[in-house]
Amino acid sequence: MNKKLKNWLVSIGLSLLVLLSLALIFNRQIKTWMVAQYNPTINEKVVATNSKKKGSFDYSKVKSLDWQTVLKARASENRIKVIGEIAYPDVDIHLPIGKGVDNLTLALAAGTLKADQKMGEGNYALAGHHMVDKQVLFSPLYWKAKIGQKVYLTDETNIYEYQVNVRQFIKATDVQVVDDVKDQKLLTLVTCDDTGEGRLMIRAKFVKKMAHSQAPQSVQKLFANKFNR
């Protein structure tokens, strides 16, 4: 191997080492930036199409969110089955809702915890990642969620209003919180607690359903804002 080629290979190796070191140092910033660029098209047609597709609902297979997972999700973002949006104005959450809780979906959106659940019916359960960055995905729940606040869902046809009545830390094994409760219409939001070992559950009771076009302008505006990433 001649000296010129050897020096070139050494330079390439050093450059890759520097890039890897920077990626490790700025892991959180890279994750946040990549998630922030996700801006899916959401309308009635998209929701109707994706609602018919199958999703993965095995929450036990969900992995911690690192920048490699986010990078993979961004590269395959067209596979996320977006079926609506969630807006929680008091905690600055506005996210797309994806069908299922596979790692691809949860890297960029809130995910549904049960198959065939419907907004405004039963116990509509969503999961989302909690991260160090207080503004990303479901992270704001840990810092800002309080009883009495309003949460809104939309399937792009209707808007569903809920009011928070429970804020509770639960064990990771308490999976029954996503089950339907007889004669109750609920919204259940689940994210990791600050230790990563338990869960924070926010539960809200159903208030009313409104046609998207007939909802107050202040509510419609919530879904016109950028996503909170």
Buried (B, 14 or more C-beta within 10 A) or exposed (E): EEEEEEEEEEEEEEEEEEEEEEEEEEBBEBBBEBBBEBEBEBEEEBBEEBBEEEBBBEBEEBEEBBBEBBBBBBEEBEEBBBBBBBBBBBBBBBBBBBBBBBBBBBBBBBBBBBEEBEBBEBBBBBBBBBBEBEBBBBBBBBEBBEEEBBBBBBBBBBBBBBBBEEBEEBEBEBBEBBEBEEEEBBBBBBBBBEEEEBBBBBBBEBBEBBEBEEBEEEBBEBBEEEBBB
